[in-house]
Amino acid sequence: MDFPIARQRFYQEIQQPEADINLAAAALYIAQEAYPMLEAEAYLNALEVMAAEARDRLPPEPYPLKIIRAINQYLFEDLRFRGNSQDYYDPQNSFLNDVIDRRTGIPITLALVYLEVAKRLDFPMVGVGMPGHFLIRPAIAEMDVFVDAFDQGAVLFRADCEARLQQIYGKQAVLQDSFLQPVSASAFLARMLTNLKLIYLNRQELEKAIAATDRILLLYPDAIYQQRDRGLLHYQAGQFTAAYRDLTAYVEHAEAQTEDIAQIMRLLERIQPN
């Protein structure tokens, strides 16, 4: 593949079975495209050191809530990790190396640090892709408890999750069981990349938005709306051949009744190669 080395490493990582994907490594390969000199191994080692230090703080009784309290104390009191509410849309909040270095991030990247530390403590947790706010939870079927890494590790129950949802989407929002289901490694990475894509779109950094979409499509090659978006980004960037290729594929695979098909076809007529 004619990709940057970081993209090749990312692709190789995500080709593994879901359970074998190293989330931290894949996230660092995402960051490596922004920081070509980044040494992923150094940050994986940093997570190992953090877990070793956190282990010394674990309670003698391995009760889940006590373990969560010990991890919270280590990450949020000792290391002072925090949510970056002042500059939420800074791209650095989405790069795991920056989150580790600066001790600040957004919900999904702080959740990733938490998950990686917990995994090394033999306390498996999973990501929960609730709309608008990423959470984590212990991988214990009968334990309906959630942790908000953006809010200093606050412990939440279902009613709290619904309250958070309504803060974001209004009182009419209803918490559905599907909102609290564990996300796969691929879905976790796609959400990280979607955040980056939206940040770059808002900053009008089109090439970087295209690169983020490229990697989402490596995760989900059949995601036709991502292919449409990439085609439109190519068009905005003046890359008409690439735009024509993506938008043609979108029209071929989208449902005929999709509301934007007519608009996309008119655009294709304008940029059709001679």
DABEL-V333452 format. One record per residue. RES is the residue in three letters. SS is DSSP state (A for helix, B for strand, O for the rest). PHI is phi as a letter, one per 20 degrees, with the letter a starting at -180 (NA if undefined). NEAR is the number of other C-alpha atoms within 8 Angstrom. Layout:
# DABEL-V333452
res-><RES,RES>
ss-><SS,SS>
phi-><PHI,PHI>
near-><NEAR,NEAR>
This chain:
# DABEL-V333452
res-><MET,ASP,PHE,PRO,ILE,ALA,ARG,GLN,ARG,PHE,TYR,GLN,GLU,ILE,GLN,GLN,PRO,GLU,ALA,ASP,ILE,ASN,LEU,ALA,ALA,ALA,ALA,LEU,TYR,ILE,ALA,GLN,GLU,ALA,TYR,PRO,MET,LEU,GLU,ALA,GLU,ALA,TYR,LEU,ASN,ALA,LEU,GLU,VAL,MET,ALA,ALA,GLU,ALA,ARG,ASP,ARG,LEU,PRO,PRO,GLU,PRO,TYR,PRO,LEU,LYS,ILE,ILE,ARG,ALA,ILE,ASN,GLN,TYR,LEU,PHE,GLU,ASP,LEU,ARG,PHE,ARG,GLY,ASN,SER,GLN,ASP,TYR,TYR,ASP,PRO,GLN,ASN,SER,PHE,LEU,ASN,ASP,VAL,ILE,ASP,ARG,ARG,THR,GLY,ILE,PRO,ILE,THR,LEU,ALA,LEU,VAL,TYR,LEU,GLU,VAL,ALA,LYS,ARG,LEU,ASP,PHE,PRO,MET,VAL,GLY,VAL,GLY,MET,PRO,GLY,HIS,PHE,LEU,ILE,ARG,PRO,ALA,ILE,ALA,GLU,MET,ASP,VAL,PHE,VAL,ASP,ALA,PHE,ASP,GLN,GLY,ALA,VAL,LEU,PHE,ARG,ALA,ASP,CYS,GLU,ALA,ARG,LEU,GLN,GLN,ILE,TYR,GLY,LYS,GLN,ALA,VAL,LEU,GLN,ASP,SER,PHE,LEU,GLN,PRO,VAL,SER,ALA,SER,ALA,PHE,LEU,ALA,ARG,MET,LEU,THR,ASN,LEU,LYS,LEU,ILE,TYR,LEU,ASN,ARG,GLN,GLU,LEU,GLU,LYS,ALA,ILE,ALA,ALA,THR,ASP,ARG,ILE,LEU,LEU,LEU,TYR,PRO,ASP,ALA,ILE,TYR,GLN,GLN,ARG,ASP,ARG,GLY,LEU,LEU,HIS,TYR,GLN,ALA,GLY,GLN,PHE,THR,ALA,ALA,TYR,ARG,ASP,LEU,THR,ALA,TYR,VAL,GLU,HIS,ALA,GLU,ALA,GLN,THR,GLU,ASP,ILE,ALA,GLN,ILE,MET,ARG,LEU,LEU,GLU,ARG,ILE,GLN,PRO,ASN>
ss-><O,O,O,O,A,A,A,A,A,A,A,A,A,A,O,O,O,A,A,A,O,O,A,A,A,A,A,A,A,A,A,A,O,O,O,O,O,O,O,A,A,A,A,A,A,A,A,A,A,A,A,A,A,A,A,O,O,O,O,O,O,O,O,A,A,A,A,A,A,A,A,A,A,A,A,A,A,A,O,O,O,B,B,O,O,O,O,O,O,O,A,A,A,A,O,A,A,A,A,A,A,A,O,B,B,O,A,A,A,A,A,A,A,A,A,A,A,A,A,A,O,O,O,O,B,B,B,B,O,O,O,O,O,O,B,B,B,B,O,O,O,O,O,O,O,B,B,B,A,A,A,O,O,B,B,B,O,A,A,A,A,A,A,A,A,A,A,A,A,O,O,O,O,O,O,O,A,A,A,A,O,B,O,O,A,A,A,A,A,A,A,A,A,A,A,A,A,A,A,A,A,A,O,O,O,A,A,A,A,A,A,A,A,A,A,A,A,A,A,O,O,O,O,A,A,A,A,A,A,A,A,A,A,A,A,A,O,O,O,A,A,A,A,A,A,A,A,A,A,A,A,A,A,O,O,O,O,O,O,O,A,A,A,A,A,A,A,A,A,A,A,O,O,O>
phi-><NA,e,d,g,g,f,f,f,f,f,f,f,f,e,f,f,g,g,f,d,f,e,g,f,f,f,f,f,f,f,f,f,f,e,c,g,e,f,e,g,f,f,f,f,f,f,f,f,f,g,f,f,f,f,g,f,d,f,f,f,e,e,f,g,f,f,f,g,f,f,f,g,f,f,f,d,d,f,e,m,f,b,f,e,f,f,c,g,e,f,g,f,f,d,d,g,f,f,f,f,f,e,m,b,a,d,g,f,f,f,f,f,g,f,f,f,f,f,f,f,e,l,c,f,c,c,f,c,e,f,g,n,a,e,c,c,b,f,e,c,g,e,d,e,c,c,c,d,f,f,d,l,m,g,e,c,d,g,f,f,f,f,f,f,g,f,f,e,d,n,f,f,f,d,f,d,g,f,f,d,e,f,d,f,f,f,f,f,f,f,f,g,f,f,g,f,g,f,f,f,f,f,e,l,e,f,f,f,f,f,f,f,f,g,f,f,f,f,f,c,g,e,f,f,f,f,f,f,f,f,f,f,f,g,f,f,e,m,e,f,f,f,f,f,f,f,f,f,f,f,f,f,d,f,f,g,e,g,f,e,g,f,f,f,f,f,f,f,f,f,d,f,f,f>
near-><3,3,7,7,6,12,12,10,10,11,9,8,11,12,6,8,7,9,5,6,11,7,9,10,10,14,11,12,13,12,12,12,10,6,7,7,5,7,6,10,6,7,10,10,8,8,11,10,8,9,12,8,8,12,8,6,9,11,8,4,5,8,6,7,6,11,11,8,8,12,13,11,9,11,11,12,9,7,8,8,11,12,13,10,6,4,6,9,6,8,9,8,15,14,13,13,9,12,15,10,6,6,11,13,15,13,13,9,14,16,15,10,11,11,13,10,13,13,10,9,9,6,8,10,11,11,14,13,13,9,7,6,8,13,15,14,12,12,7,5,5,4,6,8,10,11,11,15,14,12,8,11,10,8,8,11,9,8,7,8,10,11,8,8,15,12,8,7,8,8,6,6,9,7,8,6,6,5,10,9,8,8,10,8,10,9,8,11,11,10,8,11,12,11,9,12,13,9,11,13,10,7,6,6,9,11,7,9,14,12,8,12,15,9,10,13,12,8,9,7,8,5,8,10,7,10,14,11,9,13,14,10,12,13,11,8,8,6,9,9,8,10,14,12,9,12,14,9,9,12,10,6,7,9,5,5,5,7,5,6,11,7,7,10,9,8,8,11,7,6,9,7,4,2>
